[in-house]
Amino acid sequence: MRTRRRSLGLGQIELAELADVSGRFVRSLEQNKATVRLDKLTAVLDALGLELRAEPRGASAHEAARRSRADGGAGCR
């Protein structure tokens, strides 16, 4: 999130104001706080133009295997 915030030219306080959360909350997110309120997290993500998605566990491994089969097993390029 920090990278996205910076790429948009926003400071932590500016982002907090856009998302209607505290600057402390934004700092906590960027410091990888273990627990956060989902409503506040989604407000920050919305302000950054990002979304939270849930995928079945192992989905990324499954996708990688499928891509590998599709390109003849060449792996990552």
URGI-V735553 format. One line per field, one symbol per residue. ss: DSSP state (A for helix, B for strand, O for the rest). psi: psi as a letter, one per 20 degrees, with the letter a starting at -180 (. if undefined). A space follows every 50 residues. Layout:
ss->???
psi->???
This chain:
ss->OAAAAAAOOOOAAAAAAAAOOOAAAAAAAAOOOOOOOAAAAAAAAAAAOO OOOOOOOOAAAAAAAAAAAAOOOOOOO
psi->hgggghhikqrgggggghilrqhhgggggijlphprphhhghgggghikr qpqpqqqighhggggghghhkjjibq.
